[in-house]
Amino acid sequence: KLSARLQHIADRLPSGCRFADIGSDHALLPVYAVQSGQACFAVAGEVNEGPLEAAKRQVAEAGEGKRVSVRKGNGLAVIAPGEVDAVTIAGMGGALIVSILSAGIDKLEGVTRLVLQPNVGEDLVRRWLFSNGWYLTEEVILEEDGKIYEILTAERSPSASDLNDKLYEERPIPGSTNSFTKELLLLMGPRLTQQPNEAWFAKWESEIEKLDKIIFSVAASKQEAAREKEEVLFNLSNQYKEVLACLQ
Ligand code: SAM
């Protein structure tokens, strides 16, 4: 049985697809996806020896060597252009996910769906999708074992640019005179802010707490640069607090 996080990712694959799971580690997702019929073929990509061995073991034990190809390599280097129609990258920081996507952009030819689960830096992933012709079709946030995860699904679309402009269009924060700016939506999620759940509130309460701690420590400094930083963080924290108060 998959974790709720991996199950959500599997559920978002196009039915019967060929996909690559980059940074697959134990290859749980590819094995599950081919066995459930969600995918007909999967590549499990790994750059590190330990996880690569774990993936090979898992695939061999499941008897899925024909449908799951375990390959060693950096990011999207493990696939050929046109080989898969979906890519999943889960359990890494947003900056690493973005660097993998950028470095392998020619390998995304023919890929119609991305399912990405950054552990941190979700806004970096949204920014990359926005700038590279991918429309963010779904955002999921869930809590599992005390951790909060966001799963971002994107589709390639010729009208991605118009669709994204609409998605990130400035809109009122209900009950406030202020608006959700594009920047705020990139941070808090253009879709998640429309239907915030408990996990989303928990995430932003914790982000505010972290910010307020930084503000407190910066406030002790007499340096000009620290003062400026304090003001930026203070404004951001206040923006988050207002959004939470209005959406609650
Ligand atoms: N995707 C699995 C999941 O979500 O449960 C495993 C996540 S694990 C925390 C991250 C994995 O990504 C590690 O096994 C690591 O070796 C792999 N990794 C990190 N950078 C990578 C890269 N550039 N290319 C391929 N794999 C990478």
Boltz pocket constraint, residues with backbone or C-beta under 6 A from the ligand:
constraints:
  - pocket:
      binder: B
      contacts: [[A, 22], [A, 23], [A, 24], [A, 25], [A, 26], [A, 45], [A, 46], [A, 47], [A, 48], [A, 51], [A, 73], [A, 74], [A, 75], [A, 76], [A, 89], [A, 90], [A, 91], [A, 92], [A, 96], [A, 100]]
      max_distance: 6.0
